[in-house]
């Protein structure tokens, strides 16, 4: 016989039960802490990955801008500090019969590429006219070492002036985004809708 009274046995069993309950609660708290830490780390990794993807997309974003030369005979594409330009390809409305141009070194759009057909298409009436010539422009550029390609339909803003003996002259003023993306069919549809009246 152990010499333990029934009250002592009950008290001992109660302490064992209480100790077991404390151990189970401690185990639950440890498990919950472990899950919370794992969940936080996973959320941090996802946030870092999203931030890196946003930063990469931000660095890859390039806006095509151009400035007209003083003489108005060309539009020069502008580069920025984070992007270097590669080749540019320019397509014109099919109705004008102008061959596509690819520039590998210069980043200019020359007025003499399309001046004669455009002047012919707008001949008649006042010598002083203004208008838009839609083009399909593809620009290759680099963000760091990564190559990217941007295609869109842009409007070349132009004006004509009369000359004393030699008819009219074409001056380029600006380049504006008409819409992102596009193809030759969309370009031809825009020209058919918006071509200037002679």
C-alpha positions in Angstrom: 0.0 0.0 0.0 1.4 3.4 -0.9 0.1 5.1 2.2 -1.7 7.7 0.1 -5.0 8.8 1.3 -7.9 9.2 -1.2 -7.7 13.0 -0.9 -4.0 13.0 -1.7 -4.6 10.7 -4.7 -7.3 13.1 -6.1 -4.9 16.1 -5.6 -2.1 14.2 -7.3 -4.3 13.3 -10.2 -5.6 16.9 -10.4 -1.9 18.2 -10.6 -1.1 15.7 -13.3 -4.1 16.7 -15.3 -3.3 20.4 -14.8 0.4 19.8 -15.9 -0.8 17.9 -18.9 -3.2 20.7 -19.8 -0.4 23.3 -19.5 1.8 21.1 -21.8 -0.9 20.9 -24.4 -1.5 24.6 -24.3 2.2 25.3 -24.6 2.3 22.9 -27.6 -0.6 24.7 -29.2 1.0 28.1 -28.7 4.3 26.8 -30.2 2.4 25.4 -33.2 0.5 28.7 -33.7 3.7 30.7 -33.5 5.4 28.4 -36.0 2.5 28.8 -38.4 2.4 32.6 -38.0 6.1 32.9 -38.7 5.8 30.6 -41.8 2.8 32.6 -43.0 4.6 35.9 -42.5 7.7 34.8 -44.3 5.6 33.6 -47.2 3.7 36.9 -47.3 7.1 38.8 -47.2 8.4 36.7 -50.1 5.3 37.3 -52.1 5.5 41.1 -51.4 9.2 41.2 -52.4 8.4 39.2 -55.6 5.6 41.6 -56.5 7.8 44.6 -55.7 10.6 43.2 -57.9 8.1 42.6 -60.7 6.8 46.1 -60.4 10.3 47.5 -60.4 11.2 45.5 -63.5 8.0 46.6 -65.3 8.7 50.2 -64.3 12.2 50.0 -65.7 10.9 48.4 -68.9 8.3 51.1 -69.5 9.3 53.4 -72.3 7.4 56.3 -73.8 8.2 57.2 -77.4 8.8 61.0 -77.7 10.2 63.0 -80.5 11.2 66.5 -81.3 11.2 68.2 -84.6 14.4 69.6 -86.1 14.7 73.3 -86.5 14.2 73.1 -90.2 11.1 70.8 -89.8 12.6 68.2 -92.0 12.8 65.4 -89.5 11.5 64.1 -86.2 14.2 62.8 -83.8 13.2 60.2 -81.3 14.4 61.0 -77.8 16.1 58.4 -75.6 16.2 58.6 -71.8 18.8 57.7 -69.2 17.4 54.2 -68.5 16.7 53.1 -72.1 18.9 52.8 -75.1 17.3 52.7 -78.5 17.8 49.9 -81.1 16.2 49.7 -84.5 13.1 51.6 -85.5 10.7 50.5 -88.2 8.2 52.8 -89.8 5.2 51.7 -92.0 3.0 54.1 -93.9 -0.6 53.9 -95.1 -0.7 51.5 -98.1 -2.7 54.1 -100.2 0.3 56.4 -100.2 2.5 53.8 -101.8 5.5 54.5 -99.5 7.9 51.7 -98.8 8.5 50.8 -95.1 11.6 52.1 -93.5 13.9 50.4 -91.0 16.6 52.6 -89.3 19.3 50.7 -87.6 21.5 53.6 -86.5 19.6 56.8 -86.8 16.5 57.3 -84.7 14.9 59.9 -87.0 11.8 60.0 -89.2 12.7 62.0 -92.3 10.2 64.1 -94.1 11.6 63.2 -97.5 10.6 59.6 -96.9 6.9 60.6 -97.5 6.8 64.3 -98.5 6.0 63.8 -102.2 3.2 61.3 -101.8 1.7 63.3 -98.9 1.9 66.6 -100.8 0.3 64.9 -103.8 -2.5 63.5 -101.7 -3.2 66.9 -100.2 -2.7 69.0 -103.4 -5.3 71.6 -104.3 -6.8 74.5 -102.5 -4.8 76.6 -100.0 -1.0 76.0 -99.9 -1.1 76.3 -96.1 -2.5 73.2 -94.6 -2.0 71.2 -91.4 -2.8 67.5 -90.7 -1.8 64.2 -89.3 -0.2 61.3 -91.0 -0.7 58.0 -89.1 2.3 55.7 -89.1 2.9 52.2 -87.6 6.0 52.6 -85.5 8.0 49.8 -84.0 10.8 50.7 -81.6 13.3 48.2 -80.2 14.9 49.4 -77.0 16.9 48.0 -74.0 16.1 48.3 -70.3 19.5 47.4 -68.9 20.5 44.3 -70.9 16.9 43.2 -71.6 15.6 43.8 -75.1 12.0 45.1 -75.5 9.8 46.0 -78.5 7.1 48.6 -78.6 4.6 49.0 -81.4 1.9 51.6 -81.9 0.2 53.8 -84.3 1.5 57.4 -84.1 0.4 60.6 -85.8 3.0 62.7 -87.4 1.8 66.3 -87.1 2.7 68.2 -90.3 2.0 71.5 -92.0 2.6 72.7 -95.5 3.8 76.1 -96.7 3.8 77.6 -100.2 7.0 78.5 -101.9 7.5 81.2 -104.6 8.4 79.0 -107.5 8.6 75.4 -106.4 5.1 74.6 -105.1 4.7 73.6 -101.5 7.0 72.4 -98.8 6.3 70.0 -95.9 7.3 70.7 -92.3 7.1 68.2 -89.5 6.0 69.5 -86.1 5.4 66.6 -83.7 4.8 62.9 -83.1 1.8 61.8 -81.0 0.5 58.4 -79.9 -2.7 57.6 -81.7 -3.1 54.1 -80.1 -0.9 51.4 -78.6 -0.5 48.3 -80.8 -1.9 47.9 -84.2 -1.0 46.6 -87.6 -1.1 47.6 -91.2 -4.8 47.0 -91.6 -5.6 49.3 -88.6 -3.3 51.9 -90.0 -5.0 51.8 -93.4 -8.4 52.1 -91.7 -7.3 55.2 -89.8 -5.9 56.8 -92.9 -9.1 56.1 -94.8 -11.1 57.8 -92.1 -8.9 60.7 -91.4 -7.0 61.6 -94.5 -7.0 65.3 -95.2 -9.1 66.6 -98.1 -7.2 68.0 -101.0 
